[in-house]
Amino acid sequence: MKMHFCIPVSQQRPDALGGRYVLYSVYLDGFLFCKVRYSQLHRWNEQLRRVFGNCLPPFPPKYYLSMTASMADERRDQLEQYLQNVTMDPNMLRSDVFVDFLKLVQLDTFSITTEKASLDIFLPDGRSIKVEILTSDTAERVLEVVSHKIGLCQELLGYFGLFLIRSYKEGKLSVIKKLADFELPYVSLRSSEVENFKVGLRKWYLDPSLDSRLMDCRAAVDLIYMQAIQDIEKEWAKPTEVQRQKLEALQKEGNQTKFLELSQEVWHYGYVQLDPCTCDYPEPGCGTVLSVGNNEVSCCITLPDNQTQDVIFQMNRVKCWQVTFLGTLLDTDGPQQTLNRNLELRFQYSEESHWQWFVIYTKQAFLLSSCLKKMISEKMVKLAAENPEMQIEVPEQGKSKKHHSQQSQQKDYSSFLPRKSKIKTAEVDCGLGTIKEEGL
């Protein structure tokens, strides 16, 4: 599946010879990732082509004469599509030529040199672990360093991730985004314009039953136990009074295994809860709190009369979704660090044999989109395990798993990465793993 790359703005800059060049501001998951010139991307494409040949997506051609405004806008669109498409190949994502270039442009954009540094990684219980890294270390590498320090089994790293988290004085916290494997946590943290950001270690799966795969590793159990306690304290997971009393007793006994077994029965256990936002159901402007997990999107909606209504959207009835930036294009002289203002996510949902759109206005739209993709990926893996005859390609966490198939049911999902003026959609056939581009 495609990653949330977009290029909403570019700036013209003077060069050393008296001419001008275009600097493109590339955003990933709504945050400024890097600024690059066309010539840098062109050289990178040539390096990738020498390694991967013709499997690369098309790269926008060079222009030897001055570009018109429409040509410049078309090139920006084409570069955006290229970045989205090139990240679909898990082998490319893990290649040195891919990662080394993205490391370099992140460091250059924020004027950070490669050197030794200390980084605090926060655990779900609020404690932090200080690790010694290089400023150029990727999230994948930092996660390996952390896992070695706490004794987390290497084969279980795929069940965890590093996240940008914002904490508040009153104890509230928000999960802002998951760091991609090739992102540099040190750079992401230092470049953020938002206060009280930190890098946190959390489990990264939304099917609570996957806890069972981690129970043989002491460090993994410690982590999911800490997160379960935190989620209950933050009221992301909502036990009944009877369940709460039993959980408190098990916590006092230090019985982590029984605590986690009982947690499986708690409403919204293992879900990601978003900050309060608004939606258009049952009418525009209604407040809502979203919890995402276990193959569903659960909404607690505040109605105009201040009554609340719980609405659950099952993922097997979601056809597609799109994220849209609704604000004005960024300042061409100095783009802001984030696009988290004026974002909406809308998904198409089947109800009583009719397709309709459900719209959510939230600054965490990209995180929500990542969660939806995660749930689809986990469902694909489960289907492949239950039906060995099926052929399903699972592009998850830089790994590709393919299973043979003679027949399979097809279901289309879409992830949208648009700007206001023009929406482009990537349609994913989750049954066969094929992907096609269409313009709306």
C-alpha positions as CSV (number, residue, x, y, z in Angstrom):
1,M,0.0,0.0,0.0
2,K,1.1,3.5,-0.7
3,M,2.6,5.8,1.9
4,H,1.2,9.2,2.8
5,F,3.7,11.3,0.7
6,C,2.5,14.6,-0.7
7,I,4.1,17.8,-2.2
8,P,1.6,20.5,-1.5
9,V,3.9,23.4,-2.2
10,S,7.2,24.4,-3.9
11,Q,9.4,27.4,-3.8
12,Q,11.6,29.1,-6.4
13,R,15.1,29.8,-5.2
14,P,18.1,31.6,-6.9
15,D,21.1,29.4,-7.8
16,A,24.8,30.2,-7.7
17,L,24.8,31.0,-11.5
18,G,22.1,33.6,-11.3
19,G,19.3,31.3,-12.5
20,R,16.5,29.9,-10.4
21,Y,15.5,26.4,-9.3
22,V,12.5,24.8,-7.7
23,L,12.6,23.4,-4.2
24,Y,9.9,20.9,-3.4
25,S,8.6,20.5,0.2
26,V,7.8,16.8,0.7
27,Y,5.5,15.9,3.5
28,L,5.0,12.4,5.0
29,D,2.0,11.7,7.2
30,G,1.3,15.4,7.3
31,F,4.7,16.4,8.6
32,L,7.5,18.1,6.6
33,F,9.9,15.3,5.7
34,C,12.4,17.0,3.5
35,K,13.0,19.7,0.8
36,V,14.5,18.5,-2.5
37,R,15.3,19.7,-6.0
38,Y,14.2,17.9,-9.1
39,S,17.8,17.1,-9.9
40,Q,18.3,15.3,-6.6
41,L,15.3,13.1,-7.2
42,H,16.4,12.5,-10.8
43,R,19.8,11.2,-9.7
44,W,18.1,9.1,-7.1
45,N,15.8,7.6,-9.7
46,E,18.8,6.7,-11.9
47,Q,20.5,5.0,-8.9
48,L,17.3,3.0,-8.1
49,R,16.9,2.1,-11.8
50,R,20.4,0.6,-11.9
51,V,19.5,-1.7,-9.0
52,F,15.8,-2.5,-9.7
53,G,15.6,-2.0,-13.5
54,N,12.2,-1.3,-15.2
55,C,10.1,-2.1,-12.2
56,L,10.3,1.5,-11.1
57,P,7.3,3.8,-11.6
58,P,7.7,6.5,-14.4
59,F,9.7,9.5,-13.4
60,P,8.8,13.0,-14.8
61,P,10.9,14.0,-17.7
62,K,13.4,16.8,-17.8
63,Y,12.5,20.2,-19.4
64,Y,15.3,22.0,-21.2
65,L,13.3,25.2,-21.6
66,S,11.6,27.4,-19.0
67,M,8.5,25.7,-17.5
68,T,5.1,27.4,-17.5
69,A,3.1,27.5,-14.3
70,S,0.9,24.6,-15.5
71,M,4.0,22.6,-16.4
72,A,5.5,23.2,-13.0
73,D,2.3,22.2,-11.3
74,E,2.1,19.0,-13.5
75,R,5.7,18.1,-12.5
76,R,4.9,18.6,-8.8
77,D,1.9,16.2,-9.3
78,Q,4.1,13.7,-11.1
79,L,6.8,13.8,-8.4
80,E,4.2,13.3,-5.7
81,Q,2.9,10.2,-7.6
82,Y,6.4,8.9,-8.0
83,L,7.1,9.1,-4.3
84,Q,3.9,7.3,-3.5
85,N,4.4,4.6,-6.1
86,V,8.1,3.9,-5.4
87,T,7.3,3.1,-1.8
88,M,4.9,0.3,-2.7
89,D,7.8,-2.2,-3.4
90,P,8.9,-3.6,0.0
91,N,12.2,-4.7,-1.5
92,M,12.9,-1.1,-2.6
93,L,11.9,0.2,0.8
94,R,14.7,-1.8,2.5
95,S,17.4,-1.2,-0.1
96,D,20.5,0.8,0.8
97,V,20.1,3.1,-2.2
98,F,16.6,4.0,-1.1
99,V,17.2,4.5,2.6
100,D,20.6,6.3,2.2
101,F,19.1,9.0,0.0
102,L,16.2,9.6,2.3
103,K,18.5,9.8,5.3
104,L,20.7,12.4,3.5
105,V,17.8,14.7,2.5
106,Q,16.3,14.6,6.0
107,L,19.6,15.7,7.5
108,D,20.2,18.3,4.9
109,T,16.8,19.8,5.1
110,F,17.0,20.5,8.8
111,S,20.8,21.2,8.8
112,I,21.7,18.3,11.1
113,T,25.1,16.6,10.8
114,T,25.7,13.0,11.5
115,E,27.1,12.6,15.0
116,K,26.6,10.6,18.2
117,A,23.6,11.6,20.3
118,S,21.4,10.4,23.2
119,L,17.7,9.9,22.6
120,D,15.0,9.2,25.2
121,I,12.5,6.6,24.2
122,F,9.4,6.6,26.4
123,L,7.7,3.4,27.5
124,P,3.9,3.2,28.0
125,D,4.3,3.5,31.8
126,G,5.9,6.9,31.5
127,R,9.5,5.8,32.1
128,S,12.1,6.5,29.5
129,I,15.1,4.6,28.2
130,K,18.1,6.6,27.1
131,V,19.8,5.1,24.1
132,E,23.1,6.1,22.4
133,I,22.5,6.5,18.7
134,L,23.7,8.4,15.6
135,T,21.6,11.4,14.5
136,S,21.4,9.6,11.1
137,D,20.0,6.3,12.6
138,T,16.6,5.3,11.1
139,A,13.6,4.4,13.2
140,E,14.2,0.7,12.3
141,R,17.8,1.0,13.7
142,V,16.7,2.8,16.8
143,L,14.1,0.2,17.5
144,E,16.7,-2.5,17.2
145,V,18.9,-0.6,19.7
146,V,16.0,-0.2,22.2
147,S,15.0,-3.9,21.8
148,H,18.5,-5.0,22.6
149,K,18.6,-2.8,25.7
150,I,15.3,-4.1,27.1
151,G,15.7,-7.8,25.9
152,L,12.9,-7.7,23.4
153,C,13.1,-10.7,21.0
154,Q,14.3,-9.7,17.6
155,E,11.7,-11.8,15.8
156,L,8.9,-9.7,17.5
157,L,10.1,-6.3,16.4
158,G,7.4,-6.2,13.7
159,Y,4.8,-6.1,16.5
160,F,6.1,-2.8,17.8
161,G,6.9,0.7,16.5
162,L,8.2,4.1,17.4
163,F,5.7,6.9,17.6
164,L,5.7,10.6,17.9
165,I,3.6,11.3,21.0
166,R,2.5,14.6,22.5
167,S,2.0,14.8,26.2
168,Y,0.1,17.4,28.2
169,K,0.5,18.8,31.7
170,E,-2.8,17.3,32.9
171,G,-1.5,13.8,32.0
172,K,-3.3,13.5,28.7
173,L,-1.4,12.2,25.7
174,S,-2.0,12.0,21.9
175,V,-0.4,9.5,19.5
176,I,0.5,11.8,16.6
177,K,2.1,9.4,14.0
178,K,4.0,6.2,13.6
179,L,7.5,6.8,12.4
180,A,8.3,5.0,9.1
181,D,11.2,2.6,9.1
182,F,13.4,5.1,7.1
183,E,12.5,8.2,9.2
184,L,15.2,9.5,11.5
185,P,13.7,9.8,15.0
186,Y,16.3,12.3,16.2
187,V,15.6,14.6,13.2
188,S,11.8,14.2,13.5
189,L,11.9,15.2,17.1
190,R,14.2,18.1,16.7
191,S,12.4,19.5,13.6
192,S,8.9,19.4,15.1
193,E,7.4,22.9,15.8
194,V,5.0,21.3,18.3
195,E,6.0,21.4,22.0
196,N,6.0,18.4,24.3
197,F,6.7,15.9,21.6
198,K,8.5,12.7,22.5
199,V,9.3,9.4,20.9
200,G,7.4,6.5,22.4
201,L,7.6,2.7,22.0
202,R,4.2,1.1,21.6
203,K,2.8,-2.1,20.1
204,W,1.8,-1.7,16.5
205,Y,-1.1,-4.1,15.8
206,L,-4.8,-3.6,16.1
207,D,-6.0,-7.2,16.4
208,P,-6.0,-7.8,20.1
209,S,-5.8,-11.6,19.6
210,L,-2.2,-11.1,18.4
211,D,-1.1,-10.7,22.0
212,S,-0.9,-14.5,22.2
213,R,2.1,-14.4,19.8
214,L,4.1,-12.4,22.3
215,M,3.5,-14.3,25.5
216,D,6.8,-16.3,25.4
217,C,8.9,-13.1,25.5
218,R,9.2,-11.5,28.9
219,A,10.1,-8.1,27.6
220,A,7.2,-8.1,25.1
221,V,4.8,-9.1,27.8
222,D,6.1,-6.3,30.0
223,L,5.4,-3.8,27.2
224,I,1.9,-4.8,26.3
225,Y,1.1,-5.1,30.0
226,M,2.3,-1.5,30.6
227,Q,0.3,-0.3,27.6
228,A,-2.8,-2.1,28.8
229,I,-2.6,-0.4,32.2
230,Q,-2.0,3.0,30.5
231,D,-4.9,2.5,28.1
232,I,-7.3,1.8,31.0
233,E,-6.0,4.7,33.0
234,K,-6.4,7.0,30.0
235,E,-9.9,5.5,29.5
236,W,-9.0,4.4,26.0
237,A,-10.0,0.8,27.1
238,K,-13.2,0.8,29.1
239,P,-13.7,-2.0,31.5
240,T,-17.0,-2.5,33.4
241,E,-16.8,-2.0,37.2
242,V,-16.6,-5.7,37.8
243,Q,-13.8,-6.1,35.2
244,R,-12.0,-3.1,36.8
245,Q,-12.0,-4.6,40.2
246,K,-10.7,-7.9,38.9
247,L,-8.0,-6.1,36.9
248,E,-6.9,-4.1,39.9
249,A,-6.6,-7.3,42.0
250,L,-4.5,-9.0,39.3
251,Q,-2.3,-5.9,39.0
252,K,-1.7,-5.9,42.8
253,E,-0.8,-9.6,42.5
254,G,1.6,-8.8,39.6
255,N,-0.2,-11.5,37.5
256,Q,0.5,-10.1,34.1
257,T,-0.7,-13.1,32.1
258,K,-4.1,-13.2,33.8
259,F,-4.4,-9.4,33.5
260,L,-3.8,-9.5,29.8
261,E,-6.2,-12.5,29.4
262,L,-9.0,-10.6,31.1
263,S,-8.1,-7.4,29.2
264,Q,-9.1,-9.2,26.0
265,E,-12.7,-9.0,27.2
266,V,-12.5,-5.2,27.9
267,W,-14.3,-2.9,25.5
268,H,-11.8,-1.2,23.2
269,Y,-8.8,-3.1,24.5
270,G,-6.0,-2.8,22.0
271,Y,-7.6,0.1,20.1
272,V,-6.0,3.5,19.3
273,Q,-8.1,6.4,20.5
274,L,-8.0,9.7,18.7
275,D,-8.4,13.1,20.2
276,P,-12.0,14.5,20.2
277,C,-13.0,15.7,16.7
278,T,-16.1,16.4,14.7
279,C,-18.0,14.4,12.0
280,D,-21.0,14.9,9.7
281,Y,-23.1,12.1,11.2
282,P,-26.0,12.1,11.9
283,E,-25.6,15.8,11.0
284,P,-22.7,18.2,10.3
285,G,-20.8,19.5,13.3
286,C,-21.4,16.6,15.8
287,G,-18.5,16.0,18.2
288,T,-17.1,12.5,18.3
289,V,-14.4,10.3,19.9
290,L,-13.0,7.6,17.6
291,S,-11.5,4.3,18.7
292,V,-9.9,2.2,16.0
293,G,-9.1,-1.5,16.4
294,N,-10.3,-5.1,16.0
295,N,-11.4,-4.5,12.4
296,E,-13.7,-1.6,13.3
297,V,-14.0,2.1,13.7
298,S,-16.0,2.9,16.9
299,C,-17.5,6.4,17.2
300,C,-19.0,7.9,20.4
301,I,-20.9,10.8,18.8
302,T,-22.4,13.7,20.8
303,L,-25.7,14.7,19.3
304,P,-27.0,18.3,19.1
305,D,-29.2,17.6,22.2
306,N,-26.0,16.5,24.1
307,Q,-27.1,12.9,24.1
308,T,-24.4,10.4,23.0
309,Q,-24.7,7.7,20.4
310,D,-22.3,4.8,19.8
311,V,-21.8,4.0,16.1
312,I,-19.6,1.1,14.9
313,F,-18.3,0.8,11.3
314,Q,-17.0,-2.6,10.4
315,M,-14.0,-2.6,8.1
316,N,-15.4,-5.4,5.9
317,R,-18.0,-2.9,4.9
318,V,-15.6,0.0,4.1
319,K,-14.9,0.3,0.4
320,C,-12.4,3.2,0.4
321,W,-11.3,6.3,2.1
322,Q,-9.6,9.6,1.4
323,V,-7.6,12.2,3.3
324,T,-8.0,15.8,2.2
325,F,-6.1,19.0,3.2
326,L,-8.8,21.7,3.3
327,G,-6.7,24.7,4.1
328,T,-5.0,27.3,2.0
329,L,-1.7,26.3,0.3
330,L,1.3,26.9,2.5
331,D,3.4,30.0,2.5
332,T,5.7,29.7,-0.4
333,D,8.5,31.5,1.4
334,G,8.5,29.1,4.4
335,P,6.2,26.1,4.6
336,Q,4.9,25.2,8.0
337,Q,6.1,22.0,9.5
338,T,2.8,20.1,9.7
339,L,-0.4,19.8,7.7
340,N,-2.5,18.8,10.7
341,R,-4.8,21.7,10.5
342,N,-8.0,21.5,8.5
343,L,-7.7,17.8,7.6
344,E,-10.6,15.5,6.9
345,L,-10.9,11.8,6.4
346,R,-13.9,10.4,4.6
347,F,-14.7,6.8,4.0
348,Q,-17.3,5.0,1.9
349,Y,-19.4,2.6,3.8
350,S,-22.1,0.1,2.9
351,E,-25.3,0.3,4.9
352,E,-28.5,-1.4,3.9
353,S,-27.1,-2.1,0.4
354,H,-26.3,1.6,-0.2
355,W,-22.8,3.2,-0.3
356,Q,-22.5,6.4,1.6
357,W,-19.7,8.7,2.8
358,F,-18.9,9.3,6.5
359,V,-16.7,12.4,7.0
360,I,-14.4,13.0,10.0
361,Y,-12.6,16.3,10.6
362,T,-9.5,15.5,12.7
363,K,-5.9,16.6,12.8
364,Q,-5.0,12.9,13.2
365,A,-6.4,12.0,9.8
366,F,-3.1,10.5,8.6
367,L,-2.8,8.4,11.8
368,L,-6.4,7.2,11.3
369,S,-5.6,6.3,7.7
370,S,-2.5,4.4,8.8
371,C,-4.7,2.5,11.3
372,L,-7.2,1.6,8.6
373,K,-4.4,0.3,6.4
374,K,-3.0,-1.7,9.3
375,M,-6.3,-3.4,9.9
376,I,-6.6,-4.3,6.3
377,S,-3.1,-5.7,6.3
378,E,-3.8,-7.8,9.4
379,K,-7.0,-9.1,7.8
380,M,-5.1,-10.1,4.7
381,V,-2.6,-12.1,6.8
382,K,-5.3,-13.8,8.6
383,L,-7.1,-14.7,5.4
384,A,-3.9,-16.1,4.0
385,A,-3.4,-18.3,7.1
386,E,-7.0,-19.6,7.0
387,N,-7.0,-20.2,3.2
388,P,-3.6,-21.5,2.0
389,E,-5.0,-21.8,-1.6
390,M,-5.4,-18.0,-1.8
391,Q,-2.8,-15.8,-3.4
392,I,-2.4,-12.7,-1.2
393,E,0.5,-10.3,-1.3
394,V,0.9,-8.6,2.1
395,P,3.0,-5.3,1.8
396,E,3.5,-4.8,5.6
397,Q,6.5,-3.4,7.4
398,G,8.8,-3.9,4.5
399,K,8.0,-7.6,4.1
400,S,6.2,-9.3,1.3
401,K,4.3,-12.6,1.8
402,K,2.7,-14.3,-1.1
403,H,0.4,-17.3,-1.0
404,H,-0.9,-19.3,-4.0
405,S,-4.5,-19.0,-5.0
406,Q,-7.0,-20.4,-7.5
407,Q,-9.9,-18.3,-6.4
408,S,-10.4,-15.5,-4.0
409,Q,-12.9,-12.9,-3.1
410,Q,-12.0,-9.4,-4.1
411,K,-12.6,-6.3,-2.1
412,D,-11.4,-2.8,-3.1
413,Y,-10.0,-0.3,-0.6
414,S,-8.6,3.1,-1.4
415,S,-6.1,5.4,0.3
416,F,-6.2,9.0,-0.8
417,L,-3.4,11.5,-0.6
418,P,-4.7,14.7,-2.1
419,R,-4.4,18.4,-2.1
420,K,-7.6,20.5,-2.2
421,S,-7.4,21.4,-5.9
422,K,-6.8,17.9,-7.2
423,I,-7.5,14.5,-5.7
424,K,-5.7,11.3,-6.7
425,T,-6.6,7.9,-5.5
426,A,-4.7,4.6,-5.2
427,E,-7.1,1.7,-5.5
428,V,-5.9,-1.5,-3.8
429,D,-7.3,-4.9,-4.7
430,C,-6.7,-6.7,-1.4
431,G,-7.5,-10.1,-2.8
432,L,-4.8,-10.2,-5.4
433,G,-2.4,-7.5,-4.3
434,T,-2.8,-5.5,-7.5
435,I,-2.7,-1.7,-7.4
436,K,-3.8,0.8,-10.0
437,E,-3.9,4.6,-10.2
438,E,-6.9,6.6,-11.2
439,G,-7.6,10.4,-11.2
440,L,-10.9,11.7,-9.8
